Amino acid sequence: MPMQTFGKYLALALGGAAIVVACSASPDSDPPEFLEPYSAAAKCEDCEPPPPPECTPSCAGKVCGASDGCGWKCSTGSCPAGTTCGGGGVAYQCGCTPQCSGKTCGAPDGCGGICTGGSCPAGQACGASGVPGQCATLPVGQGVECFVFNDGATELAGPTQALYFQRDGKVCMPDGTPGGTCRKWFGNCRTTDPSHTPVLFSVFNDGRADMTSPSGAVYLTSNLEACIPDGTPTGTCREWFGAATLPDGRPIECRLFEDGGAQKTKVTDDDMFMSGLPKVCFDNGTGYTYGKCRKWFGECMVAGCGDGACNNGETPSSCPSDCKCGDGICNGNEWCGNCATDCGSCCGNHACEPSLGESCSTCSTDCGSCCGNGVCDNNETCDSCSKDCGACAPKTCSGQTAGSGAQHFAVNVEEVYAVGGAQVVGCLVATPVYLANSLGEAELCGHNAYPGYNITTSGTPAQYVYHSDPTYCTAYYPYATSSSKADWCGWAHGYPYEGPCP
């Protein structure tokens, strides 16, 4: 008994070994009784082979990209001088990583090329002339483009050179659809040349008071304030935005325009604000900008003499190309009073200016109407100003002045029928009354008012009743100026006359 107990315990403890023994046993021999519960798991055809030994990559002494002995390539290894494995941006290949940090524009990048970015003398930018790796001054008129995005610079869209603001404060760029692509912010503005020099905007209050530092992002609230980020949920907000500059302080100028680029304003560096339409407006010092509000703003550019705008202290002597009357642009010290060719007439600017020859007769838009001053002058007539010239005499039906013998004449308008090839008249259509100087004028007015009808002034309109047989009266009551005309009228309408109704 002790031996049996020991054997059973050993079989349970070393079950795996017992299974191996069962696999190697003769098929004619019966398995031990204590192995019967494990017979299903003991079939050799179900036994999994042991895993192969793990492969250890080996790249020692090998070149970059060589096989590591395990089916992969070496990501390290010897490379020619000046290159590193993956340094050119391609994995498992020797390449050179340009080194331009802290170097000037155009300096060697250590890989046989030059640095296309880097520091330049004040007022210049790397690649500003269109040549990579070459310092140059950004030319006047160099374009500017911006992006639109949401908080955290997410969902970036652009670049664009045209922006407009929705009523909810979102800023949109054109994308071929009616609404465009809209986001909360606009910014990340830059010049369009290879240097991509940043352009920054500020926000401020009236008179450029409380101006913030330049920022690369601006958004407008639903109550039309302009804000820049400051780490708070709302940002720093002011009434105006603008004063766009390059890092060297050179100003940026923009235009305003309507859909399709229509009604473009001059290029100006004036401050901008949102009106309640909503529209973007340029400042003219009054808080209201007649003729200077548009849907879009954009087409910004580097300011300076030659940009087509007489701004930033430019004068006709210092910049004649921008500051001259007749160039089609109203700017600088030009205004309607000294350059109507560019600025248009002063009439309509909401100010009556007698020094410019404006008066109620020459510019009623600004100076008001002359009618009502008690004097019939300034080419006023009784028609144009009855207050000063008195009421005009009555006009007759043909537009003539009513004379002393003018009176009201009644004329008869009669239908005309073709009966047996002859034209006859019948039913009376109307009897209008005309103020005329003569009976003939009244008849003429009747002919003009009722072409194709017979007009007469003779006969008194009367009502005639018709019936189709003596015992049955019809409900037809034609009006005519005689019984014979009434008879023709009845026949024309299918009611032959057979005597008056009883």
Disulfide bonds with the S-S distance in Angstrom:
Cys55-Cys70 1.79
Cys59-Cys74 2.08
Cys64-Cys85 2.01
Cys79-Cys94 2.05
Cys96-Cys111 1.67
Cys100-Cys115 2.06
Cys105-Cys126 2.10
Cys120-Cys135 2.11
Cys146-Cys189 2.05
Cys172-Cys182 2.01
Cys227-Cys237 2.03
Cys254-Cys300 2.00
Cys281-Cys293 2.03
Cys305-Cys319 1.95
Cys310-Cys323 1.75
Cys325-Cys339 1.98
Cys330-Cys343 1.87
Cys336-Cys346 1.86
Cys347-Cys363 1.97
Cys352-Cys367 1.80
Cys360-Cys370 1.76
Cys371-Cys385 1.93
Cys376-Cys389 1.69
Cys382-Cys392 1.68
Cys397-Cys445 1.93
Cys427-Cys489 1.39
Cys473-Cys501 2.24
